[in-house]
C-alpha cells in the first residue's frame, strides 16, 4: 500500500487516501470509505528479480544523452538480425542497402549536424583518454552545443573548441585537469586551447570558478599512494595558506605538491621533490620554492 492524496473522501472529507493495489481500490484511511474502485496499475506487467532479467524484459530504449548529435533518439536499420539473411534475393538486399544509406543521410542532413557529430565524437575520444567522468562529458557536450547554436565555431578549429569545452566543463565541475594534459591528448598547442577557452567563456557569459590546490591534493595523493592522514594534513595546510593569501598568483599544482611534501615530512614519509614534481608536471625548483614559502610564512619547523 502507498498513501497518495488523489482526492478527498466524500464521507468525512479527509485527504488521507490509500491505494490498495491488491483489491484495486482507493480507500480512506480515516473512515474506511472506498473512494474509487478498479484503479489501473501504471507499472510494467512483468517482474524482474535481478539486473539481467530487467535488461532482457524491458522494452524501452537508452536515456537521452547530449553526447550524440541526435540525443540518441534515432534508430538504425540493421540487416544482420533479419531472419534468413543468407537467403534474401538481390532485390531485397539492394532495397535494404538503399534504406540504410538514406537513413544515414537523413541523420546528418545539414552542415551543422555533421559538425556536431564530428565534434561529439572528438569529445568522446578526448574524455576517454583523459579518464574523466561521464557527467563531465555531458557538460562539455552541452557547452559545445550552445557555442554551435550561437555560431561561435565558424572560422575556428573544431578540435580547439572541443578541447576548450572539455577544459571549461572540468573547471565548472571541480575536476582537476590542466591545459597541458588536454594539450597532449588533443595534439594542439596550449596557447591555441587557451585562446579558444577565453573566447568561449567571454561569448557564452559562463561563470567558471578557479581551480584551487585542494582539487589536486587528492589526485596527487592517489597517484603516489599517500596515506589518508598525510592527505588531510596537506589539505589543512592549503586552507591555512589560502586564508593568509599565500596561494594567490601561484600555480595550484605547485602549491599542492609543496603541501603534500610538507605533510609527508611531518608524518614521517619518504616522498621526494622529484616524485611530486613529476606527478604535478612542474619543476623541482617550483616545488622547492613553494615549500620554502610555506615554511617561512606558516612558522613550520621540519627536519629533513
N, C-alpha and C positions, 0 to 999 in steps of 0.2 A: 504494500500500500504506500502511496505517496500523497501528501496533502497538497492540493492545488486549488487556489481561490478562483474557480471558474465563474461562479455567480453566488447569489445569496439564497439561503433556504427560504421557501415560500411559507413555512410554518412559523419558525422562530426568528427569521431574519438574520441568522448567523452566517458569517462568511467562512467558517471553518469547515470546508468540504474536503472529503477524502475520496480518492479514486480507488475503487475496489476492482482490480483487473480480473480477479478470479470469478466474480459474479457479473462483470461488465456493467458496473453501476457507479454512480457518484452519490455518496451518502453524506448527510450532515453529521458532523461529529458531535454536535450538541444535543440534538433530539432524535437522531436516527432516521430522519425522513429521507426517502430516496428521491433525490433531485432529478436525476437523469438515468435512463436505462439504455442498454445496448451501446456503450461507448466503443469507439474504434481504437485499436492499438496501432499507433503510427510507426512502431519499430519493425525490424525485419521479421519475416516469417520463419527464419532459421535460427538455430543456436550454434554457437561455437565455443569450444572448451579450451582451445589453445590458439596461438597465433597462426599456426599452419592451417587449421580449419577455417579461421577467419579470413585468411588470404585467399583460400580456394572458393569460399562460398559468397564472398562479397561481389557485387556486380556494379560497383562504381569505379570511376577512374581515379587517376592520381590527383592530388590537390593542385590548386592554381599556384604557379610559380612564375616569378619575374625573370628567371634565368633562361627562359625560352622565349623566342620572339613573339610567338602566338599564345604565350602563357600556358602552354600545354593543352589547349582546347581542341586542336586539330586531330584528325585521325590519319591512319596510314593504311593504304590498300596493300595488303600482303598476299602474295601468291603461294608462299611456302606451306601454309596451313590449309590450303584448299584440298578437298577430298579428290583422290585420283589425279594428282597433279601431273604425273607422268603420262596420263592417257588423254590429256586435253588436245584438242585439234589445233592446228596452226592459226586458224582464225581466232579462236578463243585466246590463245597466247598473245597474239597481236593486240587484241582488244584490252587484255589486262595490262600489257605494256603501255598502251596509249593512255589508259586510265591513270596509271601510276605517274606517267610523265606529266600529264596535265594537272594532276593533283600537286606535284612538286612545284609547278609553275604558278599555280594559284596561291600556294602558301607564301611565296615570295613574289608578289605581284609588282611592287614598285621598288625604287632605289632605296627608300628609307627602310623598308623591311629587310632588304638584302644587307644594308649597312648594319642594322640592328642584329640580324642573325650572325653576321661575321664578328661583330663586337662582343656579343654574349658568348660566342664560342671561345674567343680570346680571353674573356673574363674567367671562364671555367678552367682554361689551361693554367692561367696565372694563379688562380686560387688553389689549384691542386699542387702546383709547385711550391707555393708559399705555405701550404698546410694551414689555411685559415678556416674558421668555422663556416657552417652553411649560412648563418644569418648575415655574415659579412658579405658573402657573395650576393645574397638577395638585396642588401642595402646598396651595394655597388651597382647592381643592375637597375635599381630604381633611379639612382643618381644619373646613370648614363641615359636612361630613357628621358629624364627631364631635360638633360642637355641636348638630346636629339630633337625633342619637341620644340625647344627654343632656337633651333638651328645653330647651335654653338659648335657643331662638329664640322661644318662646312669650311673647307680650306685648311683643315688641320689634320694631323695624323690620327688615325683611329687607334693605333696602339698606344700613342701618347695619352689620349683622352681616357682610354681604358685603364692604363696604369694610374692616372690621376684619380679616377673614380674609385679604384681599389684603395689607394692611399687615403682618400677622404673618408671612405667607409671605415677603414681601420681607425682613423682618428676619432670619428664620431662614436664608434662603439668601444673605444678604450682598449683596442688590441695593439700591442707594441710591434710595429713593423716600420723599418726605416726606409728612406728613399734609396739607400744603397742596395738593400735586399730586393726591392721592387725593380731597380735598375738592372740587377743581374738576371732576374727572371724574364723581364720584358726585352732585354737586349737593346735598351735605349739608354741614352745618357741621363745622368741625374739632373743636369741642367734643363733638359727638354721636359722631363716629367714635372719638375718643379714649376716650370713656366706654365704648363697646361693646368697644373693644380691651382696655381694662383688665379689664372684666368677663370677657371670653373667656379672657384669659391666666390669671386667677385660678381660674376654674372648670375649665379644662382642665388646669391644672398644667403648662403648657408652659414650657420654658426658652427665652427669647428673648434672644439676645446683643445687646449695644448696638451701634449703628451708629457707627463711628469715622470721623474725617475722611478716612482713606485710601480709604474707599468712594466718596467724592465727588471725589477728585482726578482720577482717570482720566475720570470722566464730564464734569467741567467742562472738562478739557483737550481732550477730543474735541469738545465743543460749540464751543470757541473756536479750535480748530485750533492748539493749542500744541505745540511741539516735544517730542520724547521726552526730551531731556536736561533740559528745564525741568520736565517732569512727574516725572522721577526725583529731581531736586533737591528739589522740593516734598514728595515722599513722605519723603525723608530728613529734611527739616526737621520734618515732622509726627512722625516717630518720635522724634526728639530731644525735641521739645516734650512728647510723651506720657510719656517717661521722666522728665521733670522735673516732671510734674504740671500743665502749663500748659493742658491741654485739658479737665480735669475741671470740670464745671459750666458749660461753654460749648457753644454750638451747634456741631455738627460742620461745618455748611455754611459758617459764618463763618470757622472755623479753616482749612478747606480753601481758601477764597477768598484769605485772607490769605497762606497759604503759597505759593500759586501766584503771588500778586503779588510776594512777596519773591523767589521763584525766577526770575520773568521779569526783574526788575530786575538780579539778579546775572548773568544770562545775556545782558543787553543787549536785552531785549524791550521792547515798547511797549504793554503791557496797561495799561488804566486801571482805576481803582477802580470806576467806573460800570459797565463791561462785566462785571467779576466780580460786582458786586452784583446785576445783572440776571439773570445766569445762576444764581447761588446763591440768588436770591429773598430777599436780605437788603438792608439799607440800606447806603449808603456809609459812614455813621458806624460801623456794626458792622465793616466791613472795615478801616476806618482804626484803630479801637481794637485789633482783633486784630493788625493789622500792627505797631502801636507796641509791643504787649506782646511780640511775638516778637523785635523788635529789641532791646528792653530786656533780656530775660532770656537771650537766646542770644548776646549780645555781637556782633551783626552790624552792619556798617557799610556802608550803601548810599548811593549818590549818585543822587538823582533828577534 
